[in-house]
Amino acid sequence: MPVSAESPATISASGLSRSFGSHTAVDNVDLALKRGEVLGFLGPNGAGKTTTMHMLTGNLAPSAGAVSICGVDMLESPVAAKAHIGYLPETPPLYRDMTVSEFLDLAARLHRVPKARQRAAVDTAITRCGLAEVRRKLIGSLSKGYQQRVGIAQAIVHEPDVIILDEPTVGLDPNQIREIRALIRELGNAHSVILSTHILPEVEAICDRVQIMHHGKMVYADTIAGLKQLHSGRTLLVGLNHPPVIDDLRAALVQVPGVVETDIAGDKLFRVRTATDIDPTEGIVALAASRQWGLRQIGPAQTSLEDVFVNLTRGEESS
């Protein structure tokens, strides 16, 4: 949903850092989230996402920095701050020998929902998460898709301002993924949502904004449209009828001012990454003509979120 600049911040984190011995897992990270936003939180394995989420939810103290939830300082008033948060870790915290209703009753009590409102809160969470037909079944007997729904239900039963979901669709089949995505989009209408995932089409389908971490640092934060615009015009798609072998093509094109890198994009089709301040189009056209490569296509490549993600996190991943 559209979010105005005046929308109140639900999460504000500044200068977050966390070290484990000599290893810095998170290094001076800022993160902000407004009501009604769905934020995609991305990064390769070992980037520091889970550590950051543990600090945002108050499960891990930062080595430095501050977190406030709806204006409540997490370090000074952790109980009050956590009351505004619903959290679904990658492995849902479920009691398999309880029924869905029993477990959500327990979750409501743990989240300090007033006794007079507990039944209504559980019923609302069950309805929103599509659990009505399984509410009396043991959680251990449910499919993984339904167990994920129960995990989300426990995260929203107390109507939190902020919902943080860590890989909520891992291991689900395509139909279950579509159902969970629709649920997350619906949640974004009334809450602020952080979605951590490795599934980039999921981010494009659900999220309003994206923040990308790499080696413990935040390397990008913007809308998805802005993220794609970052690399718009920096990649050309070049089609050649008579291309040389790729190594020779790379060696030739890199001599053209503005050409940074060349990769194979398809049959006789090549993706040329370019510098930000020099347009190499005319130089490539002249070179192709002089080498008789048979240039049949040249123009800006359509940039996917995956392309941008790879460019921003290029290099060896952390373990």
KEKE-3310 file (N, C-alpha, C; in steps of 0.2 Angstrom, whole numbers, plus 5000, padded with zeros to 4 digits):
npx = (5004:5002:5013:5014:5025:5023:5019:5020:5035:5038:5048:5064:5080:5097:5114:5117:5127:5135:5146:5155:5166:5181:5174:5164:5148:5137:5138:5136:5123:5108:5091:5074:5056:5040:5023:5011:5020:5028:5043:5056:5069:5085:5099:5114:5119:5125:5126:5122:5108:5099:5105:5103:5089:5087:5092:5083:5071:5074:5079:5093:5106:5113:5130:5133:5124:5106:5089:5072:5055:5040:5042:5047:5061:5071:5081:5080:5067:5062:5051:5040:5043:5044:5031:5025:5028:5027:5034:5040:5051:5063:5061:5046:5040:5032:5020:5019:5010:4999:4982:4977:4969:4972:4986:4986:4978:4987:4998:4991:4990:5003:5007:5001:4988:4973:4962:4948:4948:4954:4948:4942:4953:4960:4951:4950:4964:4964:4954:4960:4972:4967:4963:4952:4946:4955:4956:4954:4963:4978:4993:5005:4999:4997:5000:5015:5012:5001:5006:5015:5006:5000:5011:5012:5000:5002:5011:5003:4993:4991:4989:5000:5010:5021:5027:5038:5045:5054:5060:5047:5041:5049:5051:5038:5025:5020:5007:5004:5014:5009:4997:5002:5009:4999:4993:5003:5003:4991:4992:5001:4993:4988:4998:5016:5028:5042:5050:5060:5070:5076:5070:5069:5059:5048:5050:5048:5035:5028:5033:5036:5047:5065:5079:5096:5108:5126:5140:5139:5136:5124:5120:5111:5096:5080:5065:5058:5057:5066:5078:5079:5081:5093:5103:5098:5101:5115:5118:5120:5112:5118:5117:5124:5127:5139:5148:5164:5173:5170:5180:5188:5179:5177:5189:5191:5180:5182:5191:5184:5180:5171:5165:5164:5162:5158:5146:5139:5122:5113:5109:5121:5119:5123:5127:5132:5141:5141:5150:5146:5147:5151:5145:5145:5140:5141:5154:5154:5146:5154:5166:5160:5156:5169:5175:5167:5156:5143:5132:5116:5108:5107:5105:5098:5098:5084:5083:5083:5077:5085:5097:5102:5103:5114:5124:5126:5130:5141:5155:5164:5154:5150:5153)
npy = (4994:5012:5023:5037:5051:5056:5046:5037:5031:5014:5005:5010:5010:5013:5014:5000:4987:4972:4961:4945:4939:4941:4943:4953:4953:4961:4978:4993:4997:5004:5005:5008:5008:5011:5013:5002:4998:4985:4978:4971:4961:4958:4947:4938:4921:4922:4936:4943:4945:4938:4940:4954:4954:4947:4957:4968:4962:4961:4949:4948:4958:4973:4976:4989:5004:5008:5004:5007:5004:5009:5021:5017:5013:4999:4994:5001:4999:4985:4976:4983:4988:4976:4972:4977:4970:4956:4940:4929:4916:4907:4894:4889:4892:4881:4871:4854:4845:4851:4858:4869:4879:4878:4881:4894:4901:4900:4908:4920:4923:4923:4934:4944:4947:4955:4946:4946:4949:4938:4927:4933:4938:4927:4920:4930:4930:4916:4917:4927:4920:4909:4897:4891:4878:4869:4872:4864:4853:4844:4852:4845:4836:4843:4850:4857:4869:4874:4874:4884:4894:4894:4898:4911:4916:4915:4926:4937:4937:4946:4958:4966:4981:4979:4966:4953:4942:4928:4920:4914:4906:4895:4878:4876:4871:4876:4881:4883:4893:4904:4906:4910:4921:4930:4932:4939:4950:4955:4957:4968:4978:4983:4983:4985:4976:4966:4956:4943:4935:4923:4922:4930:4934:4933:4945:4955:4953:4956:4966:4983:4991:4988:4982:4978:4967:4964:4956:4960:4974:4987:4988:4993:5003:5006:5009:4996:4999:5010:5003:4995:5005:5010:5003:5004:5007:5004:4993:4985:4976:4966:4960:4949:4943:4936:4932:4933:4920:4919:4924:4931:4941:4947:4953:4961:4970:4976:4986:4996:5012:5014:5001:4989:4975:4959:4947:4931:4931:4924:4914:4920:4932:4945:4952:4967:4976:4992:5008:5021:5034:5035:5032:5018:5015:5020:5017:5003:4999:5004:4996:4983:4984:4986:4974:4965:4958:4958:4966:4965:4969:4981:4989:4995:4984:4974:4976:4964:4961:4951:4952:4965:4962:4952:4960:4970:4962:4955:4944:4935:4925:4926:4914)
npz = (5000:4997:5006:5015:5017:5029:5037:5053:5061:5064:5067:5071:5069:5073:5069:5072:5078:5080:5087:5088:5097:5088:5077:5067:5065:5062:5056:5060:5055:5049:5050:5045:5047:5041:5046:5038:5028:5018:5020:5011:5016:5012:5008:5005:5011:5028:5028:5039:5042:5050:5063:5064:5064:5076:5085:5082:5087:5100:5105:5105:5112:5105:5101:5099:5096:5093:5096:5092:5095:5089:5095:5108:5117:5115:5123:5135:5139:5137:5138:5135:5122:5115:5115:5105:5094:5083:5079:5068:5068:5057:5059:5065:5081:5087:5097:5095:5100:5104:5100:5087:5091:5105:5106:5101:5110:5121:5116:5115:5129:5133:5126:5133:5130:5136:5147:5144:5131:5124:5118:5107:5101:5097:5088:5078:5073:5069:5058:5050:5046:5039:5046:5051:5048:5053:5066:5078:5076:5080:5080:5075:5066:5055:5038:5031:5026:5033:5046:5045:5043:5056:5063:5059:5063:5077:5078:5076:5084:5095:5089:5084:5080:5072:5062:5060:5049:5046:5032:5028:5018:5016:5010:5006:4995:4978:4978:4992:4994:4987:4994:5006:5002:4998:5011:5018:5010:5014:5027:5027:5025:5037:5046:5050:5040:5040:5029:5028:5016:5004:4991:4978:4968:4976:4984:4975:4972:4984:4992:4997:4999:4999:5008:5007:5014:5016:5020:5033:5032:5027:5011:5002:5001:4997:4987:4977:4964:4964:4966:4955:4946:4949:4942:4930:4913:4915:4909:4894:4881:4869:4853:4842:4825:4821:4832:4840:4850:4867:4876:4867:4863:4875:4878:4867:4869:4881:4879:4874:4879:4893:4894:4906:4909:4901:4898:4894:4888:4881:4866:4855:4861:4872:4888:4892:4905:4910:4913:4924:4920:4907:4891:4881:4869:4855:4853:4854:4843:4832:4834:4832:4818:4812:4815:4809:4815:4814:4820:4827:4837:4850:4865:4881:4894:4901:4918:4931:4948:4953:4945:4950:4964:4963:4958:4968:4979:4974:4974:4986:4997:5014:5027)
capx = (5000:5006:5015:5016:5031:5021:5018:5024:5040:5036:5054:5069:5087:5103:5121:5117:5132:5135:5152:5155:5173:5184:5170:5159:5142:5133:5142:5134:5117:5102:5085:5068:5050:5034:5016:5009:5025:5031:5050:5060:5076:5089:5106:5117:5120:5130:5126:5120:5101:5096:5108:5100:5082:5087:5093:5077:5066:5076:5082:5100:5108:5118:5136:5132:5118:5100:5083:5066:5049:5034:5045:5049:5068:5072:5086:5078:5060:5062:5045:5035:5045:5042:5023:5023:5031:5026:5040:5040:5058:5063:5058:5041:5040:5026:5020:5015:5005:4993:4978:4979:4966:4975:4992:4985:4976:4993:5001:4988:4991:5010:5008:4998:4981:4968:4958:4942:4949:4958:4944:4941:4960:4962:4946:4952:4970:4962:4951:4965:4977:4964:4964:4946:4944:4960:4958:4954:4967:4984:4998:5009:4996:4996:5005:5019:5009:4996:5010:5017:5000:4999:5017:5010:4994:5005:5014:4998:4987:4991:4988:5006:5012:5027:5027:5044:5044:5060:5059:5040:5038:5053:5049:5031:5024:5019:5000:5005:5018:5004:4993:5006:5011:4993:4992:5008:5001:4985:4995:5004:4988:4986:5004:5022:5030:5048:5050:5067:5069:5081:5066:5068:5052:5043:5051:5045:5027:5025:5036:5036:5054:5070:5086:5101:5115:5132:5146:5137:5134:5118:5123:5106:5090:5076:5060:5060:5058:5072:5083:5080:5083:5100:5107:5095:5106:5122:5119:5117:5111:5121:5116:5129:5126:5145:5152:5170:5173:5168:5186:5191:5174:5178:5196:5190:5175:5184:5195:5180:5179:5164:5164:5166:5162:5154:5144:5134:5115:5109:5112:5123:5117:5128:5126:5138:5140:5145:5152:5140:5149:5152:5140:5150:5136:5144:5161:5153:5144:5160:5170:5157:5157:5176:5177:5162:5153:5136:5128:5109:5104:5110:5101:5098:5095:5079:5086:5079:5080:5091:5103:5104:5106:5120:5129:5127:5133:5146:5160:5163:5149:5152:5150)
capy = (5000:5018:5025:5044:5053:5058:5040:5036:5026:5009:5003:5015:5007:5017:5012:4993:4983:4966:4957:4939:4939:4946:4943:4958:4950:4967:4983:5000:4996:5008:5002:5011:5005:5015:5009:5000:4996:4978:4979:4965:4961:4953:4946:4931:4918:4925:4943:4947:4947:4935:4943:4960:4953:4946:4963:4971:4959:4961:4943:4949:4964:4975:4979:4996:5006:5009:5001:5009:5001:5013:5026:5014:5011:4992:4993:5004:4996:4979:4972:4988:4988:4969:4971:4980:4966:4949:4937:4922:4914:4903:4888:4892:4890:4877:4865:4850:4841:4856:4859:4876:4884:4878:4885:4902:4903:4901:4913:4926:4924:4925:4941:4948:4950:4955:4940:4947:4949:4933:4923:4936:4939:4920:4919:4934:4927:4910:4919:4930:4915:4903:4891:4889:4871:4865:4874:4858:4848:4844:4855:4840:4833:4848:4851:4862:4876:4875:4875:4891:4899:4894:4902:4918:4917:4917:4932:4943:4936:4952:4964:4970:4986:4977:4959:4951:4935:4925:4914:4911:4901:4890:4872:4876:4870:4883:4883:4886:4899:4909:4908:4914:4928:4934:4933:4944:4957:4957:4960:4974:4984:4985:4982:4985:4970:4964:4950:4941:4929:4922:4921:4937:4935:4935:4952:4959:4952:4958:4971:4990:4993:4983:4983:4972:4967:4960:4956:4964:4981:4988:4990:4997:5003:5010:5006:4991:5003:5013:4998:4993:5011:5011:5000:5006:5011:5002:4986:4984:4969:4966:4954:4948:4937:4932:4934:4928:4916:4924:4927:4936:4946:4951:4956:4967:4975:4980:4991:5002:5016:5013:4994:4986:4968:4956:4940:4928:4932:4919:4912:4925:4938:4946:4957:4971:4980:4998:5013:5026:5041:5034:5028:5015:5012:5021:5013:4996:4999:5005:4990:4978:4985:4985:4967:4962:4954:4957:4968:4965:4972:4984:4993:4994:4977:4975:4974:4961:4961:4946:4955:4970:4959:4949:4966:4973:4957:4952:4943:4928:4925:4925:4908)
capz = (5000:4997:5012:5015:5021:5036:5041:5059:5060:5069:5069:5070:5071:5070:5071:5075:5077:5084:5086:5092:5098:5084:5071:5067:5061:5059:5056:5059:5051:5050:5047:5047:5044:5043:5046:5031:5023:5018:5018:5010:5020:5008:5008:5004:5018:5032:5028:5045:5042:5056:5069:5064:5066:5083:5088:5081:5091:5107:5107:5106:5113:5101:5104:5099:5092:5097:5092:5096:5092:5090:5100:5114:5117:5116:5128:5141:5140:5132:5138:5132:5115:5112:5115:5098:5089:5081:5076:5066:5066:5051:5062:5069:5088:5088:5101:5090:5103:5105:5094:5084:5096:5112:5105:5100:5117:5125:5113:5117:5136:5133:5123:5138:5128:5141:5147:5141:5123:5122:5113:5101:5097:5094:5083:5073:5070:5065:5052:5045:5043:5036:5050:5054:5047:5057:5073:5083:5075:5083:5075:5073:5061:5049:5033:5033:5024:5038:5051:5044:5045:5063:5065:5057:5068:5084:5078:5075:5089:5099:5085:5085:5075:5068:5061:5057:5046:5043:5028:5029:5013:5014:5010:5004:4988:4975:4980:4998:4993:4984:4999:5011:5000:4999:5018:5020:5007:5017:5034:5026:5025:5044:5050:5046:5040:5038:5026:5026:5011:4998:4985:4975:4965:4982:4986:4969:4972:4990:4996:4994:4999:5000:5010:5006:5018:5013:5024:5039:5031:5023:5005:4998:5004:4993:4984:4972:4958:4964:4966:4948:4943:4951:4937:4923:4908:4916:4906:4887:4878:4863:4849:4836:4821:4820:4837:4841:4856:4872:4878:4863:4863:4881:4877:4863:4871:4887:4876:4872:4885:4897:4895:4912:4909:4896:4900:4889:4890:4877:4860:4851:4864:4877:4892:4893:4910:4908:4918:4926:4917:4900:4887:4876:4863:4849:4852:4852:4836:4828:4834:4829:4811:4810:4816:4805:4820:4812:4825:4825:4842:4855:4869:4888:4896:4907:4924:4936:4955:4954:4943:4955:4970:4962:4957:4975:4983:4971:4978:4990:5003:5021:5030)
cpx = (5004:5007:5017:5022:5030:5020:5022:5029:5038:5043:5060:5076:5092:5109:5121:5123:5132:5142:5152:5163:5176:5180:5165:5153:5138:5137:5139:5128:5111:5096:5079:5062:5044:5028:5014:5014:5027:5038:5053:5067:5080:5096:5108:5118:5126:5131:5125:5113:5098:5099:5104:5093:5082:5088:5086:5071:5068:5078:5090:5102:5113:5124:5136:5126:5111:5094:5077:5060:5043:5036:5047:5056:5068:5076:5083:5071:5059:5055:5040:5037:5042:5035:5021:5025:5028:5031:5039:5047:5057:5060:5053:5041:5033:5026:5015:5010:4999:4989:4980:4976:4970:4982:4991:4982:4982:4997:4998:4990:4999:5011:5004:4991:4977:4963:4951:4942:4952:4954:4944:4947:4961:4957:4948:4959:4968:4959:4956:4970:4973:4964:4958:4945:4949:4961:4958:4959:4974:4989:5002:5006:4995:5001:5009:5016:5004:5000:5013:5012:4999:5005:5015:5005:4997:5008:5010:4993:4986:4990:4994:5007:5017:5027:5034:5044:5051:5059:5052:5038:5043:5050:5041:5030:5021:5012:5001:5009:5013:5000:4996:5008:5005:4991:4996:5006:4995:4987:4998:4999:4987:4992:5010:5025:5037:5048:5058:5066:5075:5077:5065:5062:5047:5044:5047:5037:5024:5027:5036:5043:5059:5076:5090:5107:5120:5138:5145:5135:5128:5121:5118:5100:5086:5070:5062:5061:5064:5078:5085:5083:5091:5105:5104:5100:5113:5123:5116:5117:5113:5120:5121:5128:5133:5150:5159:5169:5173:5174:5189:5186:5176:5184:5195:5185:5178:5189:5191:5179:5171:5162:5167:5167:5157:5153:5139:5127:5111:5113:5114:5121:5121:5126:5132:5137:5144:5146:5146:5141:5150:5148:5144:5146:5139:5150:5160:5150:5150:5164:5167:5157:5164:5178:5172:5158:5145:5131:5120:5105:5109:5106:5101:5094:5090:5083:5081:5081:5085:5097:5106:5107:5113:5126:5131:5131:5138:5152:5159:5158:5153:5149:5146)
cpy = (5006:5020:5033:5046:5054:5052:5039:5030:5020:5006:5008:5012:5011:5014:5005:4990:4977:4962:4950:4938:4944:4947:4948:4955:4956:4973:4990:5000:5001:5005:5006:5008:5009:5010:5008:4998:4988:4979:4972:4966:4956:4953:4939:4928:4921:4932:4947:4948:4944:4938:4950:4959:4951:4952:4967:4969:4959:4954:4943:4956:4967:4977:4986:4998:5006:5006:5004:5006:5005:5018:5023:5011:5004:4991:4995:5001:4990:4976:4977:4988:4981:4968:4973:4975:4959:4946:4930:4920:4909:4896:4890:4888:4887:4872:4860:4846:4845:4856:4867:4881:4884:4882:4892:4905:4905:4907:4920:4928:4926:4932:4946:4951:4950:4949:4940:4947:4943:4929:4926:4937:4932:4919:4924:4932:4921:4912:4922:4925:4909:4897:4888:4881:4867:4867:4869:4853:4849:4847:4850:4836:4837:4848:4856:4869:4878:4877:4882:4896:4899:4899:4909:4920:4919:4924:4938:4942:4942:4958:4969:4975:4983:4969:4957:4944:4933:4919:4911:4906:4896:4883:4871:4874:4876:4885:4886:4892:4905:4911:4912:4921:4933:4936:4939:4950:4959:4960:4966:4980:4987:4986:4984:4978:4970:4957:4948:4935:4929:4922:4928:4938:4936:4942:4956:4959:4955:4964:4978:4993:4987:4986:4977:4973:4963:4961:4960:4971:4981:4991:4994:4997:5008:5006:5001:4994:5007:5009:4996:4999:5012:5008:5001:5010:5009:4996:4987:4977:4970:4959:4954:4942:4933:4934:4930:4924:4921:4928:4932:4942:4951:4956:4962:4972:4979:4986:4997:5006:5016:5006:4992:4978:4965:4949:4938:4929:4927:4917:4918:4932:4939:4952:4961:4976:4986:5003:5018:5032:5041:5030:5025:5013:5013:5017:5006:4995:5000:4999:4984:4978:4984:4978:4962:4956:4953:4960:4969:4968:4975:4989:4991:4987:4978:4972:4970:4962:4957:4949:4960:4967:4956:4955:4969:4968:4953:4951:4937:4930:4923:4918:4909)
cpz = (5000:5004:5012:5019:5028:5040:5047:5058:5066:5071:5067:5073:5068:5073:5074:5073:5082:5082:5091:5092:5093:5077:5071:5062:5058:5061:5054:5054:5053:5047:5049:5043:5046:5043:5039:5026:5024:5016:5017:5012:5017:5010:5007:5011:5021:5031:5034:5046:5049:5062:5069:5066:5074:5087:5088:5086:5098:5110:5108:5107:5108:5105:5104:5095:5096:5092:5096:5091:5094:5095:5106:5113:5119:5122:5135:5143:5136:5132:5134:5124:5112:5111:5108:5092:5089:5077:5074:5064:5060:5053:5067:5076:5090:5093:5097:5093:5106:5099:5093:5089:5103:5111:5105:5106:5121:5122:5115:5124:5136:5131:5127:5135:5134:5141:5143:5133:5120:5117:5107:5097:5094:5088:5077:5069:5066:5058:5047:5042:5040:5039:5053:5053:5050:5064:5079:5082:5078:5077:5072:5067:5054:5044:5035:5031:5030:5045:5051:5045:5052:5066:5064:5062:5075:5084:5077:5080:5093:5096:5085:5079:5070:5068:5057:5055:5043:5039:5028:5024:5012:5015:5008:4997:4985:4977:4987:4998:4991:4990:5005:5009:5000:5006:5020:5017:5011:5024:5033:5025:5032:5048:5046:5046:5037:5035:5024:5022:5006:4991:4983:4972:4971:4984:4981:4970:4978:4993:4992:4994:5000:5003:5010:5010:5014:5018:5030:5038:5026:5016:5000:5002:5000:4991:4979:4966:4958:4964:4959:4944:4944:4945:4930:4919:4910:4913:4899:4885:4871:4859:4843:4832:4820:4825:4838:4848:4861:4875:4874:4863:4870:4881:4872:4866:4877:4885:4874:4879:4887:4898:4901:4911:4904:4898:4894:4892:4886:4871:4856:4854:4870:4881:4894:4899:4909:4914:4919:4922:4910:4896:4881:4870:4857:4848:4851:4845:4831:4828:4831:4821:4809:4810:4812:4809:4818:4817:4823:4831:4847:4859:4876:4889:4901:4913:4929:4943:4956:4951:4947:4961:4969:4961:4964:4979:4980:4975:4983:4996:5009:5023:5036)
residu = (MET:PRO:VAL:SER:ALA:GLU:SER:PRO:ALA:THR:ILE:SER:ALA:SER:GLY:LEU:SER:ARG:SER:PHE:GLY:SER:HIS:THR:ALA:VAL:ASP:ASN:VAL:ASP:LEU:ALA:LEU:LYS:ARG:GLY:GLU:VAL:LEU:GLY:PHE:LEU:GLY:PRO:ASN:GLY:ALA:GLY:LYS:THR:THR:THR:MET:HIS:MET:LEU:THR:GLY:ASN:LEU:ALA:PRO:SER:ALA:GLY:ALA:VAL:SER:ILE:CYS:GLY:VAL:ASP:MET:LEU:GLU:SER:PRO:VAL:ALA:ALA:LYS:ALA:HIS:ILE:GLY:TYR:LEU:PRO:GLU:THR:PRO:PRO:LEU:TYR:ARG:ASP:MET:THR:VAL:SER:GLU:PHE:LEU:ASP:LEU:ALA:ALA:ARG:LEU:HIS:ARG:VAL:PRO:LYS:ALA:ARG:GLN:ARG:ALA:ALA:VAL:ASP:THR:ALA:ILE:THR:ARG:CYS:GLY:LEU:ALA:GLU:VAL:ARG:ARG:LYS:LEU:ILE:GLY:SER:LEU:SER:LYS:GLY:TYR:GLN:GLN:ARG:VAL:GLY:ILE:ALA:GLN:ALA:ILE:VAL:HIS:GLU:PRO:ASP:VAL:ILE:ILE:LEU:ASP:GLU:PRO:THR:VAL:GLY:LEU:ASP:PRO:ASN:GLN:ILE:ARG:GLU:ILE:ARG:ALA:LEU:ILE:ARG:GLU:LEU:GLY:ASN:ALA:HIS:SER:VAL:ILE:LEU:SER:THR:HIS:ILE:LEU:PRO:GLU:VAL:GLU:ALA:ILE:CYS:ASP:ARG:VAL:GLN:ILE:MET:HIS:HIS:GLY:LYS:MET:VAL:TYR:ALA:ASP:THR:ILE:ALA:GLY:LEU:LYS:GLN:LEU:HIS:SER:GLY:ARG:THR:LEU:LEU:VAL:GLY:LEU:ASN:HIS:PRO:PRO:VAL:ILE:ASP:ASP:LEU:ARG:ALA:ALA:LEU:VAL:GLN:VAL:PRO:GLY:VAL:VAL:GLU:THR:ASP:ILE:ALA:GLY:ASP:LYS:LEU:PHE:ARG:VAL:ARG:THR:ALA:THR:ASP:ILE:ASP:PRO:THR:GLU:GLY:ILE:VAL:ALA:LEU:ALA:ALA:SER:ARG:GLN:TRP:GLY:LEU:ARG:GLN:ILE:GLY:PRO:ALA:GLN:THR:SER:LEU:GLU:ASP:VAL:PHE:VAL:ASN:LEU:THR:ARG:GLY:GLU:GLU:SER:SER)
# end
